[in-house]
Amino acid sequence: MFLAFVPGLMLMAQSKSISGVVTEAANGLTMPGVTVMVKGTTNGTVTNIDGQFSLQVDEADETLVFSFVGMATQEIPMVGKTVFNVAMADDAVAVEEVVVTAYGSKGKVGLKGAITTVSAKELEQVPVATFDQMLQGKTTGLAISSGSGQPGASAKVRIRGTSSITGGSAPLYIMDGTPISAGDFANLNANDFENVVVLKDAAATSIYGSRASNGVILITTKRGQAGDTRINYRYQAGVSVKTQDNFELMNSSEKLWFEEYAKKGVGWDLSPLNPVNAGLSSALLGQHETELNRLRGINTNWQDAFVRNGQTQSHEINLSGGNEKTKFYMAYQNYTQEGLAQRSDLMRHTGRLNLDHEVSKKIRVGVSTTFSYASNSTIESEGGIALANPFAAMYLANTYEELYKPDGSYNRGFYKFPSNDERNFANENDYQSFALTGPNAYDRILNMSSTGENTKFVGVFNAEWDILPGLTAKTQYGIDYRQGQGERYVSPDAFESENASDEASNREGYISESTSRRIETTFTNTLDYKKLIADKHILGVLVGSEYTDRYNQSFGFTGYGLNSKLPESMASITPGTSTNNFIPGVGGGESQRRLFSLFAILNYTLNDKYSFSGSIRRDGSSAFGENNQFAMLYSGGFIWDISREGFMEGVHWVNNLKLRASYGTTGNQGVGDFESLTVWGTPSYNGTPGIGLAGSGDPDIKWEIGHKANLGIDYNLFNNRLNGSVDVYNNITSDLFLVQSLSSTAGVPGDAKRVNAGEMRNRGVELLVNYDIIRNRNFTWSVNGNISYNDNEILDLGQVDEFESGTSIVREGLPLNSHYIPEWAGVNPATGDPMYYAEDGSVTSDFNKAAWVAKFGTSEAPINGGFGSALKYKGFDLSASFTYAYGYSRLNNESFFQENHNFAQYNMSRKMLDIWQKPGDITEIQRLGTERQITSKDIEDSSFLRLRNVQLAYRVPTELLKHSGFIQSIRVYGQAQNLLTWTSWSGFDPEDSNNIATYEYPAARTYSIGVDVAF
Amino acid sequence: MKRIFKYTWLVLVVASFMACDSKLNLNPKDSIIDEDAFQSIEDVQDGMIGVYASLNAHTVVAISSRASDDLRLSAQNRGQGIAIHNWEFTASVGEFYSMWRDMYHTIDRANRMLEVAAKFDVEDQRIKQVMGECYFIRAYCHFELMRAYTMNFDAADAMGVPFMANSVISNPVRDSQTEVYTNVKADLQEAIALMNDEFTSNIATEIAANALMARVALYERNYDDAIAYASTVIDQSGMRLANIDEVEKIWDDAFALNEKAEVIFKLSRVEGSPALGNIFSDASNGELYFSPSNDLQNQYTADDVRADVYFGVNSQSNETVNKHDGKGVGPNIVDLKALRLSEVFLIRAEAYIMKNMLTEGAEDLNNLRSTRISMPTAAPDSDQATALAFLQEERRRELAYEGHRYIDLKRWGLGIKRLPEDTELASGIELEAGDFRFVFPIPQNEMFANDNMEQNKGYN
């Protein structure tokens, strides 16, 4: 492999002819389109439809390189041979060490460390819109939890645990060398990705400096290969359905009984037991009973009303190819996905063009660009405890409410039944009325909307110049541009508009438009040098500079007084006057930050056995205080390739065994852009703007520092059948951003300021295993699994040793997000009172005496992972993958409403039928008239195992396609996503991105079929 | 061609390494940086507007009204102010924190502007005016804190609150009441000396400073000063009481800002401002949190115009507090009247009565009553106890829902006994005179952040 660095030999060439056939190792079928190159030259070809190739080569040429997307590249020595029959195998069993080429795209100076790769194959055609969700369970050290089933929603991604309390814990995402924003992944097509690499330890991440504390995710997109143009067309269609739920709600007669018992709602108002009805005539009482019977007979299934089967469809075409000087990859995709809930969907167009061109032997240029447009529609109050949220309304709506009126039109407003005393149907006040939960939430689907459009462009332009043998200069300019447009519309005919109680505050509907732009540009320059000395020392040095500028701007307006004849149009806004209350609201703002960095990487390898790598980076950030504007971050790593030692020569079952050790520092710069400055705003008094204090800055605020230590082993054993890695790590974040409370007398807005104090530790073990159980010509069977254990502990909190945050506590000695809540001690059988444990361990019914304790674990799962298996038989391909999270719990805020007699106006869990009624009742449901408190009763184990994906694919035999003359391969498949979930969690979905269940949009189960055709 | 390309590149690359760190000195565009904020006297005047913008005295009105015997819980209340109404006072009840914070933050804004103003020509009349207004605001806020968080001036070992004379991040101890009173009075003297003699009711003025002096003196039991400063306002300032036909105008904010009628100092509120009337009802849907207590409504005679103006009935036939129901820029939005001439009359009357000058006291009360009641009975002047009791009733009638009642009861050493018909929904029925809850707890946040802060008696 050192030959690449020997300057080209100037020999007069003698040529010879070589040929061969390339087959796929897994099934023995011939492979068209494989690139065959003579190493170190531009001489090469591509196999034809029968997998054959022939090539004229120089006698002096030594190595042939066979490459194909998704397959392990093979280098075959040519000495003395003219026929080469090569079997290509999947990347997965590649023995190559993963070398991440941060800042050195041609791999001269690489970083080696705790790195795992997810290849294209695992991301392609997964029926979700965002790639972060696809990564779930794929590799070690990654904990990914999706917080929402809204199409296009991003997940919460943590690499080796949460490393910051207030500074943000999302990883840094780098695509083709330029940082991209975390969050608008719905605008990216993961089918364009060649691989996704997760950088975990200091040796791998430290070079990314002050943004790398939370780990780095590197995305590399596909590039063209020289040879015939390859065209792929892909189609996928699917349907999303609701997953199984784990709760039971009352039916109408149960609910009406409960209302009567709880003395609340329609069931009580019409009850003969209600003293208000005592003096009524039997005729009136009979009317009440008739009405109650009518209601008992209605059993609206509100889930059916709000949930639908969503259609998903994707068309994609990509072309790649080129010649030795110019290569291209271009792709277009149209993706549409309907959400489970009505009024929620995503549609996107994405285009990509990646181009590489050799200006001369020494100068290369390239671009990687993607442009996309995505539009989406979202539900009301997503993930909110609000009756407007359809996923709350479907639980909380009484089943005796009806979606349609008798005349077939949509119902809304109030349930009304003439009250007892007056029988005047014309007088609105003489009705007993209850707001209709289900129909009023449904009215929001009909008469309101919330939509967004995102336009995103990511472009990376680079040029490389081999100045001297071994010395390359590289310049890169990257831009991540996103423009978002949001629209909120409330029709003047919406119930919300009509029901505004105060005439003055009814603004007859409104339409809100907002625009936001985010532009991040990165200009990188590196000098990269590598030298082989005395055949055994390899020295590599890279120095570089990087300048990053991020700019955010947003503005918007809200107009009122909409004309209902011009639906959802900005033209329907009534101009505001001083009297009509329609004066539009306007607003906007902008912010900016910059980062300027200088960095260097040093690599030294001795005898191919011992490698040392070191990096140092100096980051200056505009966001930090003038007293602490620059950070120096460094790392050192050591790799010992044991399998190359002499004493391993006889050990044939070991193909590769490497020991890795690293230590270093990284930073987290998650503070506000101008948090270090004292700034003044323009508050108004009596309508006149003045100047008033807006922020009291701290010039000392600086980086959080992550100290990361890692020890790992990479192994390939038994003829590469068993491979994987083991890592242990100990990461300590120091100078944690913590919020220090201040005396109000200091006048600091918020009575708090962020300081650098405290420490938190994440330590853990990661295990990755792939095993090929059967590997022969026609049949392969492999299994894979990974498990990551992360132990988080807060070591020091500076000013305090704990602070509460809602039902969680941040306390020294505990993991982050530990639940903190009084412990439930059941219901007193004698009195029906709720009981709690007090400080001294005794049982009390007085909630004020209950002890708040942190003994119910944390909402951050310490154990995460996935496993799967793949079977291949001839053209058939069957795979299944599971993901799991274990050892965590969440607070079910939904049961606080569903199992609470004080909310009896809404539908209840059937558990409430067990309410304590008389002394001696043994139940978990406290009596009427007691206050329902949130206690440990509401904390539920959220551990789950999920059959994430099952896929069956069939590749049409190449022989059959030969006759078509132009179709090279056809693959058809069917798959199911989120097929099964095993959990004790009650509710729709145990998986969530936070500690509290608040009627989140659940993940859907998706069935899809697709076809991939290559031309 | 390629050579040009290479050299251009080389220059670019070298330049990128040299790029200087000064590019990192970015300034926000949405807010004004410290150095740019105050460059002219006009900027300083704008800074004064910022001080008024920060002044929010709603919470004291809310607490004093809800904790007193002037309100009755409504069935539509979903928790708004119920803990206060039932005297379930703990250091973590939010209202105690908001009031504390709002006052100290405004004090800090005034202190910052005093520092800024001192850098300009302190002989310039505009700078003098700003400084005078800052001293007034600083005194006003400190005194509001004293009224809420401390025992009566004459109570044994009564602690004051920290007096903040500078903008500084520190953990101050509680100053003695004497120190705070001394500093507040000094600030007001300073304000009177610095301010011009123009009058605008929504900014601090010399008249307002004198009126506040009278109020401070009354709390200090310094009745001579109370009479002196009240007399300055009543007899020399040109202020007049609203007459009987104008009482409604006070609460609709219908007097012009420069009209010396009734309102001495108020905080202007416009569309979008905090709504004072939200103490009693929800501006967005009209839901009622509190109705006026029967006890209070019983205090008015049928010919008392105040009852018509202060109370009402809504569309659902519930009794409502109409005193702060809005000035026409949105429901419940109304100027907060901080100092009124009628209070100054009541201060002087009380001071006279305390000095046993019952005739003078009755005269002040009669003057006030004649502008409120069409056929007023004469105020009693036979004995001090009767006169004082009558004054206390009149003060309750006149100043209801203006942040006085609960604090007056503390000052007078009286308790609360709510009527049965006012407590159907409330658990707080009786609060004995001298109960520790007449003094509010120092908020939890302050106790937590400031190790030198001492909690009030009865709270832990």
Contacts between the chains, C-beta under 8 A, distances in Angstrom:
chain1	res1	chain2	res2	distance
A	359	B	2	7.2
A	359	B	5	7.8
A	360	B	2	6.5
A	363	B	2	7.2
A	363	B	5	7.6
A	363	B	6	7.9
A	463	B	9	6.9
A	465	B	6	6.7
A	465	B	9	6.6
A	473	B	9	7.3
A	473	B	10	8.0
A	473	B	13	6.1
A	475	B	9	6.5
A	475	B	12	6.6
A	475	B	13	6.0
A	475	B	16	7.9
A	500	B	284	7.9
A	500	B	285	7.6
A	501	B	284	7.7
A	501	B	285	4.3
A	501	B	286	4.5
A	501	B	287	8.0
A	502	B	283	7.2
A	502	B	284	7.2
A	502	B	285	7.1
A	502	B	286	5.6
A	502	B	331	5.3
A	504	B	330	6.5
A	504	B	331	6.0
A	505	B	283	7.3
A	505	B	284	6.1
A	505	B	330	7.6
A	505	B	331	6.6
A	523	B	16	6.5
A	525	B	12	7.6
A	525	B	13	4.6
A	525	B	16	4.4
A	525	B	17	6.9
A	527	B	13	7.7
A	545	B	16	5.0
A	545	B	17	4.7
A	545	B	19	6.9
A	547	B	16	6.7
A	547	B	19	5.9
A	547	B	23	7.5
A	589	B	30	4.6
A	590	B	29	5.5
A	590	B	30	6.3
A	591	B	28	6.9
A	591	B	29	7.9
A	591	B	30	6.9
A	592	B	26	5.6
A	592	B	29	7.9
A	593	B	26	6.7
A	594	B	23	5.9
A	594	B	24	5.7
A	594	B	26	6.0
A	595	B	24	8.0
A	596	B	19	6.2
A	596	B	21	6.2
A	596	B	23	6.3
A	596	B	24	6.0
A	598	B	17	7.1
A	620	B	21	5.1
A	620	B	24	5.0
A	621	B	24	6.7
A	622	B	23	7.9
A	622	B	24	4.5
A	622	B	25	6.9
A	622	B	26	4.1
A	629	B	21	7.5
A	629	B	24	6.3
A	630	B	21	7.6
A	673	B	26	7.6
A	673	B	28	7.2
A	674	B	26	7.7
A	674	B	27	7.6
A	674	B	28	4.4
A	674	B	31	7.3
A	677	B	27	7.4
A	677	B	28	6.9
A	677	B	33	5.9
A	677	B	34	7.2
A	678	B	33	7.6
A	678	B	34	4.5
A	679	B	28	6.0
A	679	B	31	3.9
A	679	B	32	6.3
A	679	B	33	5.9
A	679	B	34	7.1
A	680	B	31	6.2
A	680	B	32	4.3
A	680	B	33	7.7
A	680	B	34	7.2
A	680	B	37	4.4
A	680	B	50	7.5
A	681	B	31	5.2
A	681	B	32	7.3
A	682	B	32	7.6
A	683	B	49	7.7
A	683	B	50	5.5
A	683	B	53	3.7
A	683	B	54	7.1
A	684	B	49	7.5
A	684	B	53	6.1
A	684	B	270	7.7
A	685	B	49	4.8
A	685	B	50	7.6
A	685	B	52	4.1
A	685	B	53	4.3
A	685	B	268	6.6
A	686	B	52	7.7
A	686	B	202	5.8
A	686	B	268	3.6
A	686	B	270	6.2
A	687	B	268	7.9
A	687	B	270	4.7
A	688	B	49	5.8
A	689	B	46	7.5
A	689	B	49	7.1
A	690	B	46	4.4
A	690	B	47	6.5
A	690	B	48	6.9
A	690	B	49	2.5
A	690	B	50	4.2
A	690	B	51	7.9
A	690	B	52	7.5
A	690	B	53	6.0
A	691	B	32	6.6
A	691	B	37	5.7
A	691	B	38	7.3
A	691	B	43	6.4
A	691	B	46	4.4
A	691	B	47	4.7
A	691	B	49	7.2
A	691	B	50	4.9
A	692	B	47	7.4
A	692	B	49	7.7
A	692	B	50	2.8
A	692	B	51	7.4
A	692	B	53	5.4
A	692	B	54	6.0
A	692	B	109	6.6
A	693	B	50	7.1
A	693	B	54	7.9
A	693	B	108	7.7
A	693	B	109	6.1
A	693	B	112	6.5
A	694	B	31	5.0
A	695	B	31	7.0
A	740	B	449	7.9
A	741	B	445	6.1
A	741	B	448	5.5
A	741	B	449	3.8
A	742	B	169	6.2
A	742	B	449	5.3
A	743	B	104	7.9
A	743	B	169	7.8
A	743	B	170	7.0
A	743	B	171	5.6
A	743	B	172	6.9
A	743	B	446	5.9
A	743	B	449	5.0
A	743	B	450	4.0
A	743	B	453	7.3
A	744	B	100	5.6
A	744	B	101	4.5
A	744	B	104	4.1
A	744	B	105	6.7
A	744	B	443	7.8
A	744	B	445	7.1
A	744	B	446	5.8
A	745	B	104	4.9
A	745	B	107	7.6
A	745	B	108	7.3
A	745	B	162	5.5
A	745	B	164	5.2
A	745	B	170	7.1
A	745	B	172	5.5
A	745	B	450	7.6
A	746	B	108	7.0
A	746	B	167	7.9
A	746	B	168	6.9
A	746	B	169	4.1
A	746	B	170	6.7
A	747	B	104	6.5
A	747	B	105	5.1
A	747	B	107	7.2
A	747	B	108	2.4
A	747	B	109	6.8
A	747	B	111	7.6
A	747	B	112	7.5
A	747	B	167	6.0
A	748	B	169	6.8
A	749	B	105	7.6
A	751	B	101	6.2
A	751	B	445	6.0
A	751	B	449	6.9
